[in-house]
């Protein structure tokens, strides 16, 4: 039977995640539940004989749209389903007014995306480090500002800083995810937000800091919070050579790399100030 592509409903989220997990693509349960309930997301499933055999998710960040979670079950591959799911996501994002589309490709999927007009922009470098024993969170010598729990009145400053760095409007994500338990802000002596990390329910963490020293403080604080039994990950762009070098000297090592592709209008952004992502379907 030829698969049917349709919008994902909240009832589809768990069976879609089960299909992805069976395909050895990781646990997407919490992400699909969020995407299926979010007004800013456009998730799709491909269904054949009553079973979900493919997924795709679009996310609207103002004029920027993200294409992600393009998955096809092994038994349904090599039939053009991945391209059909991507087209469904692209068309709905463009209809919503997105002028620039962004995605993170696997090597397997990259040729298909390039045939659809996406071009190489840069490379994500996912790096990781073991957690650290808590040391009382000693202040860094000579450092200004304080890392503290997110406060509700930080939201405007946090979203504004993020928009300058990413070129996107991700306020809806911060409003959904940021809480005193899930987010930390580095607030300068003048009270302004200089950097932050906001964790998603599924574990990813968007991390933004224009000053490399601020970013290092935020990431090393995450290591202390994680403790020595866990590992911590960050996601830097290839443009951030100094950040990659500095983190390497602190024990961070490469875990994964993938190309970031774009289509449409040029993006006004600052990739060197991005240090982590919610996931590769949301940025």
C-alpha positions as CSV (number, residue, x, y, z in Angstrom):
1,X,0.0,0.0,0.0
2,X,1.3,3.5,-0.9
3,X,1.8,5.4,2.4
4,X,-0.5,8.4,3.1
5,X,1.1,11.6,4.5
6,X,-1.0,13.6,6.9
7,X,-0.6,15.9,9.9
8,X,0.5,14.3,13.1
9,X,-2.1,14.4,15.9
10,X,-1.4,14.1,19.6
11,X,-2.7,10.5,19.4
12,X,0.0,9.8,16.8
13,X,2.9,11.0,19.0
14,X,3.6,7.8,20.9
15,X,3.2,5.3,18.0
16,X,5.3,7.6,15.9
17,X,8.0,7.6,18.5
18,X,7.8,3.8,18.7
19,X,8.3,3.5,15.0
20,X,11.4,5.8,15.2
21,X,12.8,3.8,18.2
22,X,12.3,0.6,16.3
23,X,14.4,2.1,13.5
24,X,17.3,2.7,16.0
25,X,16.8,6.5,15.8
26,X,16.5,7.2,19.4
27,X,13.6,8.1,21.7
28,X,11.5,11.0,20.3
29,X,8.5,10.5,22.5
30,X,8.6,13.8,24.4
31,X,9.6,15.7,21.4
32,X,6.7,14.4,19.3
33,X,4.3,15.0,22.1
34,X,5.5,18.6,22.2
35,X,5.4,19.1,18.4
36,X,1.9,17.6,18.1
37,X,0.6,20.0,20.7
38,X,2.5,23.2,19.6
39,X,0.9,25.9,17.4
40,X,4.4,26.7,16.1
41,X,5.2,23.2,14.9
42,X,3.9,21.4,11.8
43,X,4.5,17.6,12.4
44,X,3.6,14.9,9.8
45,X,3.3,11.2,9.7
46,X,3.3,8.7,6.8
47,X,0.9,5.9,7.4
48,X,0.6,2.5,5.6
49,X,-1.9,-0.3,6.5
50,X,-2.7,1.5,9.8
51,X,1.0,1.7,10.9
52,X,3.2,4.8,11.0
53,X,6.2,4.3,8.7
54,X,7.6,7.9,8.5
55,X,7.7,11.2,10.3
56,X,8.7,14.8,9.6
57,X,8.5,18.0,11.7
58,X,8.5,21.6,10.8
59,X,9.0,24.4,13.3
60,X,8.2,28.1,12.7
61,X,10.6,30.6,14.3
62,X,9.2,33.8,12.8
63,X,10.7,34.1,9.3
64,X,12.9,31.1,9.8
65,X,11.6,27.5,9.5
66,X,13.3,24.3,10.7
67,X,12.9,21.0,9.0
68,X,13.6,17.9,11.1
69,X,12.8,14.5,12.3
70,X,12.6,13.2,8.7
71,X,12.4,9.5,9.4
72,X,11.4,6.5,7.2
73,X,11.0,3.0,8.5
74,X,13.5,0.5,6.9
75,X,10.7,-1.4,5.2
76,X,9.4,1.8,3.5
77,X,12.7,3.2,2.2
78,X,13.8,3.7,-1.4
79,X,10.3,4.7,-2.5
80,X,10.6,8.5,-2.3
81,X,8.9,8.7,1.0
82,X,11.6,10.8,2.7
83,X,11.4,13.4,-0.1
84,X,7.6,13.4,0.1
85,X,7.7,14.0,3.9
86,X,10.3,16.8,3.4
87,X,8.2,18.4,0.7
88,X,5.1,18.3,3.0
89,X,7.1,20.1,5.8
90,X,8.7,22.6,3.4
91,X,5.4,23.6,1.8
92,X,3.7,24.1,5.1
93,X,6.6,26.2,6.4
94,X,6.7,28.4,3.3
95,X,2.9,28.8,3.5
96,X,3.4,30.1,7.1
97,X,5.7,32.8,5.8
98,X,9.1,31.3,6.5
99,X,11.7,32.8,4.1
100,X,14.7,30.8,5.2
101,X,14.6,27.0,5.8
102,X,17.2,25.3,7.9
103,X,17.9,21.6,8.5
104,X,20.6,19.3,9.9
105,X,21.3,16.4,7.5
106,X,22.6,12.9,7.9
107,X,25.1,11.9,5.3
108,X,22.4,9.5,3.9
109,X,19.8,12.3,3.6
110,X,22.1,15.1,2.4
111,X,21.9,14.3,-1.4
112,X,18.1,14.3,-1.3
113,X,18.0,17.7,0.5
114,X,20.5,19.2,-2.0
115,X,18.3,18.0,-4.9
116,X,15.5,20.0,-3.2
117,X,17.6,23.2,-3.2
118,X,19.2,23.1,0.2
119,X,22.9,24.2,0.3
120,X,25.7,23.6,2.8
121,X,26.0,26.4,5.3
122,X,28.2,25.1,8.1
123,X,28.8,22.0,10.3
124,X,27.6,21.3,13.8
125,X,30.2,19.8,16.2
126,X,28.6,18.0,19.1
127,X,31.1,17.6,21.9
128,X,30.8,16.1,25.3
129,X,32.6,15.9,28.7
130,X,32.2,14.0,31.9
131,X,30.4,15.8,34.8
132,X,32.4,17.2,37.7
133,X,32.2,16.8,41.4
134,X,30.4,19.8,42.9
135,X,32.9,22.3,44.2
136,X,30.7,24.8,45.8
137,X,30.4,26.7,42.5
138,X,33.4,28.9,43.3
139,X,33.4,32.2,41.4
140,X,35.8,32.5,38.5
141,X,38.6,34.9,39.3
142,X,38.1,38.2,37.7
143,X,34.7,37.2,36.2
144,X,31.7,39.6,36.4
145,X,28.1,38.6,36.5
146,X,26.3,35.8,38.2
147,X,24.8,32.5,37.0
148,X,21.4,32.0,38.5
149,X,18.1,30.3,38.0
150,X,15.8,31.7,35.4
151,X,13.2,34.2,36.5
152,X,10.0,35.0,34.7
153,X,11.1,38.6,34.1
154,X,14.2,37.3,32.3
155,X,12.1,36.1,29.3
156,X,12.1,39.2,27.3
157,X,15.9,39.7,27.6
158,X,16.6,36.1,26.9
159,X,14.4,36.0,23.8
160,X,15.9,39.2,22.6
161,X,19.5,38.0,23.0
162,X,18.6,34.8,21.2
163,X,17.0,36.6,18.3
164,X,20.2,38.7,17.7
165,X,22.4,35.5,17.8
166,X,20.2,33.1,15.8
167,X,18.2,35.4,13.6
168,X,15.1,33.5,14.7
169,X,12.1,34.1,16.9
170,X,12.2,31.3,19.4
171,X,10.3,33.0,22.2
172,X,7.6,30.4,22.1
173,X,10.1,27.7,22.9
174,X,11.5,29.6,25.9
175,X,8.0,30.4,27.1
176,X,7.3,26.6,27.0
177,X,10.6,25.3,28.4
178,X,12.2,27.9,30.7
179,X,11.6,27.6,34.4
180,X,13.8,28.0,37.5
181,X,14.5,24.3,37.3
182,X,15.3,24.0,33.6
183,X,17.1,27.2,32.8
184,X,20.1,29.3,34.0
185,X,21.0,32.8,33.0
186,X,24.3,34.6,33.3
187,X,23.2,38.1,34.4
188,X,25.8,40.9,34.2
189,X,26.5,43.4,37.0
190,X,24.1,45.8,35.2
191,X,21.2,43.3,35.4
192,X,21.3,42.4,31.7
193,X,21.2,38.8,30.5
194,X,24.6,38.0,28.9
195,X,24.0,34.3,28.3
196,X,21.8,31.4,29.1
197,X,21.0,27.7,28.9
198,X,17.4,26.4,28.6
199,X,16.8,22.7,28.8
200,X,14.1,20.9,26.9
201,X,12.0,18.1,28.5
202,X,13.9,15.5,26.4
203,X,17.3,16.7,27.5
204,X,18.7,19.0,24.8
205,X,19.8,22.5,25.9
206,X,19.8,25.7,23.9
207,X,22.8,27.6,25.0
208,X,23.6,31.2,23.8
209,X,26.5,33.4,24.9
210,X,28.2,36.1,22.7
211,X,31.2,36.2,25.1
212,X,33.2,33.0,25.0
213,X,34.2,33.3,28.6
214,X,30.6,33.5,29.6
215,X,29.8,30.4,27.6
216,X,32.6,28.5,29.2
217,X,31.3,29.4,32.6
218,X,27.8,28.3,31.7
219,X,29.0,25.0,30.3
220,X,31.3,24.2,33.1
221,X,28.5,25.0,35.6
222,X,26.4,22.4,33.8
223,X,29.2,19.9,34.3
224,X,29.2,20.6,38.0
225,X,25.4,20.3,38.2
226,X,25.6,16.9,36.3
227,X,28.1,15.3,38.7
228,X,30.8,12.8,37.9
229,X,28.3,10.0,37.1
230,X,26.9,11.7,34.0
231,X,28.1,13.3,30.8
232,X,27.3,16.7,29.4
233,X,27.0,17.7,25.7
234,X,27.2,20.9,23.8
235,X,26.7,21.8,20.2
236,X,29.0,24.4,18.5
237,X,29.2,25.5,14.9
238,X,32.4,25.2,12.9
239,X,32.9,29.0,13.0
240,X,33.5,28.8,16.7
241,X,37.1,27.6,16.4
242,X,38.3,29.4,19.6
243,X,35.4,27.9,21.6
244,X,36.2,24.4,20.3
245,X,39.8,24.8,21.1
246,X,39.2,26.1,24.7
247,X,36.6,23.4,25.5
248,X,39.1,20.8,24.2
249,X,41.6,22.0,26.7
250,X,39.1,21.5,29.4
251,X,38.4,17.8,28.5
252,X,35.6,18.1,26.0
253,X,35.8,15.7,23.1
254,X,34.0,15.2,19.8
255,X,30.9,13.0,19.9
256,X,29.2,13.7,16.5
257,X,29.2,16.0,13.6
258,X,26.6,16.9,10.9
259,X,26.1,19.4,8.1
260,X,23.7,22.3,8.5
261,X,21.9,23.1,5.2
262,X,19.8,26.2,4.3
263,X,17.4,27.2,1.5
264,X,16.0,30.6,0.8
265,X,16.9,34.1,2.0
266,X,20.3,34.7,3.7
267,X,20.3,34.4,7.5
268,X,21.5,37.3,9.7
269,X,23.0,35.4,12.6
270,X,26.1,34.9,14.8
271,X,27.1,31.2,14.8
272,X,30.1,31.7,17.1
273,X,27.7,32.6,19.9
274,X,25.7,29.3,19.7
275,X,26.8,26.6,22.1
276,X,23.9,24.2,22.3
277,X,20.6,23.2,20.8
278,X,17.2,21.9,21.9
279,X,17.5,19.3,19.2
280,X,18.2,19.3,15.4
281,X,14.6,19.9,14.5
282,X,14.2,23.1,16.6
283,X,17.8,24.5,16.7
